[in-house]
């Protein structure tokens, strides 16, 4: 069994809930992850101190198992490179690369799975623009080049290996927000199915979820992690997900924070045939 602990939207800074983060750190050994995935928004304002704290958290988790991370829209200094124009040099991900990872879209191979990170967080960028002003710097964009890169990574994986795609923005419409995370969601869903992914891990919407993408006769399981910050949508309890992958099934679990117990407890789960 391959076990992936899936966190998202920690928002180190004023919004991070330290009690919940300490509970995650205490519970990780019991979860025995094959890898820990953090799908973006590690910081609140891409400040150096916030990213340094995120780095310390990732290093602590990496003592147990490899940690795979991608940037979220809050981790991008888009104002230094608006609309993709490098006014101050190629600076969008400069702090991220300095404090978190030189690779913004890393690929990680672990026992039973290949995990491919893709970049959907570009800030104010032509591919992320919509007619809704609320979407500025918030919406994501999954370029065809990222899908092609994932397809190559998955294509070279051994037969039977689970293919896990990671991006920040939610690929399914939020149940409470009723909003897509990506500016061109249908094209993104087509690309995700085409690249060969078995599982997608994403976040952004601050609401946990389990779902599927059904495209061209393929089913892709979607794990949408909630937030570990104080801004959970609908004032829901904070949560993280666990994805368990076996030879013939994929199980996604939601673990919600129980304030009285001071720990995260299994709340719901769903099984899918591979």
C-alpha positions as CSV (number, residue, x, y, z in Angstrom):
1,X,0.0,0.0,0.0
2,X,1.3,3.4,-1.0
3,X,0.2,6.1,1.6
4,X,0.2,9.7,0.6
5,X,-0.6,12.3,3.3
6,X,-2.0,15.3,1.4
7,X,-1.9,18.8,3.0
8,X,-2.7,22.1,1.5
9,X,-3.1,25.9,2.2
10,X,-1.1,26.1,5.5
11,X,-0.6,29.9,5.0
12,X,2.3,30.3,7.4
13,X,2.0,33.9,8.8
14,X,-1.0,35.3,10.6
15,X,-3.5,32.8,9.4
16,X,-1.7,29.5,10.2
17,X,-3.2,27.6,13.1
18,X,-0.2,26.5,15.1
19,X,-2.2,24.1,17.3
20,X,-3.4,22.2,14.2
21,X,0.1,22.2,12.7
22,X,1.6,20.7,15.8
23,X,-1.2,18.0,15.8
24,X,-0.2,17.1,12.2
25,X,3.5,16.8,13.2
26,X,2.5,14.6,16.1
27,X,0.3,12.3,14.0
28,X,2.5,11.9,10.9
29,X,4.5,9.0,12.4
30,X,1.3,7.0,13.0
31,X,0.1,7.7,9.4
32,X,3.4,6.2,8.1
33,X,3.4,8.1,4.9
34,X,5.2,6.9,1.8
35,X,5.4,10.6,0.9
36,X,3.8,13.8,2.1
37,X,2.3,16.1,-0.5
38,X,1.7,19.8,0.2
39,X,-0.2,21.4,-2.7
40,X,0.6,25.1,-2.3
41,X,-0.1,28.3,-0.4
42,X,2.6,27.5,2.1
43,X,2.7,31.3,2.9
44,X,0.3,34.2,3.2
45,X,2.2,37.0,1.4
46,X,5.3,35.2,0.0
47,X,7.4,36.8,2.8
48,X,10.8,35.5,3.6
49,X,9.9,34.6,7.2
50,X,6.7,32.8,6.2
51,X,8.6,30.7,3.6
52,X,11.4,30.0,6.1
53,X,8.8,28.6,8.6
54,X,7.3,26.5,5.8
55,X,10.8,25.1,5.0
56,X,11.3,24.1,8.6
57,X,8.0,22.3,8.7
58,X,8.8,20.4,5.4
59,X,12.2,19.5,6.8
60,X,10.7,18.0,9.9
61,X,8.2,16.0,7.8
62,X,11.0,14.8,5.5
63,X,12.6,13.0,8.4
64,X,9.8,10.5,8.1
65,X,9.2,10.4,4.3
66,X,9.9,12.5,1.2
67,X,8.0,15.7,0.9
68,X,6.6,16.9,-2.4
69,X,5.5,20.6,-2.7
70,X,4.3,23.0,-5.4
71,X,3.6,26.7,-5.1
72,X,0.2,28.3,-4.6
73,X,-1.0,31.7,-5.7
74,X,0.0,33.1,-2.2
75,X,3.6,31.9,-2.8
76,X,4.0,33.9,-6.0
77,X,5.5,37.4,-6.2
78,X,3.4,38.1,-9.3
79,X,3.7,41.9,-8.8
80,X,7.4,41.6,-9.8
81,X,6.5,40.0,-13.1
82,X,2.9,41.2,-14.0
83,X,1.3,39.5,-17.0
84,X,4.5,37.5,-17.4
85,X,6.6,40.6,-18.1
86,X,9.9,40.5,-16.1
87,X,10.0,44.1,-15.0
88,X,12.4,43.2,-12.2
89,X,13.9,40.0,-13.7
90,X,12.3,36.6,-13.6
91,X,11.2,37.2,-10.0
92,X,7.8,35.5,-9.6
93,X,9.2,32.4,-7.9
94,X,12.5,33.9,-6.7
95,X,11.8,33.7,-2.9
96,X,10.1,30.3,-3.4
97,X,13.1,28.9,-5.1
98,X,15.4,30.4,-2.5
99,X,13.5,29.1,0.6
100,X,11.4,26.1,-0.5
101,X,12.7,24.4,-3.7
102,X,14.6,25.3,-6.8
103,X,12.1,23.1,-8.7
104,X,8.6,24.6,-8.9
105,X,7.2,21.5,-10.6
106,X,9.2,18.6,-9.2
107,X,8.8,14.9,-10.0
108,X,9.2,12.3,-7.2
109,X,9.3,8.6,-7.5
110,X,8.4,6.5,-4.4
111,X,7.4,2.9,-3.9
112,X,4.3,2.3,-5.9
113,X,3.8,5.9,-7.3
114,X,5.3,8.6,-9.4
115,X,4.3,12.1,-8.3
116,X,4.5,14.9,-10.8
117,X,4.1,18.5,-9.6
118,X,2.7,21.1,-12.1
119,X,2.6,24.8,-11.8
120,X,-0.9,26.4,-11.9
121,X,-0.1,29.5,-9.8
122,X,1.2,32.3,-12.0
123,X,-0.5,35.4,-10.4
124,X,-1.5,38.1,-12.8
125,X,-0.9,36.2,-16.1
126,X,-2.7,36.2,-19.5
127,X,-3.6,32.5,-19.1
128,X,-5.3,33.1,-15.8
129,X,-7.4,36.1,-16.8
130,X,-11.2,35.9,-16.8
131,X,-14.0,38.5,-17.1
132,X,-14.5,38.5,-13.4
133,X,-12.4,41.0,-11.5
134,X,-12.6,38.8,-8.4
135,X,-10.4,36.3,-10.2
136,X,-7.4,38.6,-10.7
137,X,-4.2,37.0,-9.2
138,X,-6.4,34.2,-7.7
139,X,-7.4,32.0,-10.6
140,X,-4.9,29.4,-11.8
141,X,-3.9,28.3,-15.3
142,X,-2.6,24.8,-16.2
143,X,-0.6,25.4,-19.4
144,X,-0.3,22.7,-22.1
145,X,3.4,22.6,-21.5
146,X,2.8,21.4,-17.9
147,X,0.4,18.7,-19.1
148,X,3.0,17.5,-21.7
149,X,5.6,17.4,-19.0
150,X,3.4,15.3,-16.8
151,X,2.6,13.0,-19.7
152,X,6.3,12.4,-20.3
153,X,6.9,11.7,-16.6
154,X,4.0,9.3,-16.4
155,X,4.8,7.6,-19.7
156,X,8.2,6.6,-18.4
157,X,6.9,5.0,-15.2
158,X,6.9,1.2,-14.8
159,X,3.6,-0.7,-15.5
160,X,1.4,-0.8,-12.4
161,X,2.8,2.4,-10.9
162,X,0.2,4.9,-9.7
163,X,0.5,8.3,-11.5
164,X,-0.2,11.2,-9.1
165,X,-0.6,14.8,-10.5
166,X,-0.2,17.6,-8.0
167,X,-1.2,21.2,-8.6
168,X,-2.5,24.0,-6.3
169,X,-5.8,25.1,-7.8
170,X,-8.9,23.0,-7.3
171,X,-9.8,21.1,-10.5
172,X,-13.4,20.5,-9.5
173,X,-16.0,23.2,-8.6
174,X,-16.2,23.9,-4.9
175,X,-19.4,22.7,-3.2
176,X,-19.7,25.9,-1.1
177,X,-17.9,28.4,-3.3
178,X,-19.3,27.1,-6.5
179,X,-16.1,28.3,-8.1
180,X,-13.5,26.6,-10.3
181,X,-9.9,27.1,-9.3
182,X,-8.7,27.2,-12.9
183,X,-9.5,29.9,-15.5
184,X,-10.1,27.3,-18.2
185,X,-11.4,24.3,-16.3
186,X,-12.8,22.1,-19.1
187,X,-9.5,22.3,-21.1
188,X,-7.6,21.5,-17.9
189,X,-9.8,18.4,-17.2
190,X,-9.2,17.2,-20.8
191,X,-5.5,17.6,-20.3
192,X,-5.4,15.9,-16.9
193,X,-7.2,12.8,-18.4
194,X,-4.9,12.8,-21.4
195,X,-1.7,12.9,-19.4
196,X,-2.5,9.6,-17.8
197,X,-3.0,10.6,-14.2
198,X,-4.7,8.2,-11.9
199,X,-5.0,10.7,-9.0
200,X,-5.0,14.5,-8.7
201,X,-4.0,16.2,-5.4
202,X,-5.0,19.9,-5.2
203,X,-6.3,22.5,-2.8
204,X,-6.8,26.3,-3.0
205,X,-10.6,26.4,-2.2
206,X,-10.2,25.9,1.6
207,X,-12.8,23.1,1.4
208,X,-12.0,19.4,1.5
209,X,-13.4,17.0,-1.1
210,X,-13.3,13.7,-2.8
211,X,-14.4,13.4,-6.4
212,X,-13.6,12.1,-9.9
213,X,-12.9,13.4,-13.4
214,X,-14.6,11.4,-16.0
215,X,-13.2,11.9,-19.5
216,X,-12.8,9.8,-22.6
217,X,-13.6,6.6,-20.8
218,X,-11.1,7.3,-18.0
219,X,-11.7,8.0,-14.4
220,X,-9.2,10.1,-12.4
221,X,-9.6,10.3,-8.6
222,X,-9.4,13.8,-7.1
223,X,-8.2,14.5,-3.6
224,X,-8.9,18.2,-2.7
225,X,-7.3,19.0,0.7
226,X,-8.8,21.6,3.0
227,X,-6.8,24.2,4.8
228,X,-4.7,24.2,8.1
229,X,-5.3,27.9,8.4
230,X,-8.0,29.8,10.3
231,X,-9.9,30.6,7.1
232,X,-11.6,27.3,6.4
233,X,-14.5,27.9,4.0
234,X,-17.9,27.9,5.8
235,X,-16.1,27.8,9.2
236,X,-15.7,24.1,8.7
237,X,-13.1,22.2,10.8
238,X,-9.7,22.2,9.3
239,X,-8.6,19.0,7.6
240,X,-6.1,17.1,5.5
241,X,-6.5,14.0,3.3
242,X,-4.8,10.7,3.1
243,X,-4.6,8.8,-0.2
244,X,-4.0,5.1,0.0
245,X,-3.2,3.3,-3.2
246,X,-3.1,-0.5,-3.6
247,X,-2.9,-2.8,-6.5
248,X,-6.6,-2.8,-7.2
249,X,-8.1,0.2,-5.4
250,X,-7.5,3.9,-4.5
251,X,-8.9,5.1,-1.2
252,X,-9.2,8.8,-0.2
253,X,-9.8,9.7,3.4
254,X,-10.6,13.1,5.0
255,X,-9.2,13.7,8.5
256,X,-10.8,16.6,10.3
257,X,-9.6,18.5,13.4
258,X,-11.4,17.6,16.6
259,X,-10.7,20.7,18.9
260,X,-11.8,18.8,22.0
261,X,-9.3,16.0,21.4
262,X,-6.6,18.3,19.9
263,X,-6.1,15.9,17.0
264,X,-7.2,15.1,13.5
265,X,-9.7,12.2,13.3
266,X,-10.9,10.1,10.3
267,X,-14.2,11.7,9.2
268,X,-15.0,10.1,5.9
269,X,-13.5,8.1,3.1
270,X,-14.3,6.7,-0.4
271,X,-12.9,3.8,-2.4
272,X,-12.4,3.6,-6.1
273,X,-11.4,0.7,-8.3
274,X,-8.1,1.1,-10.2
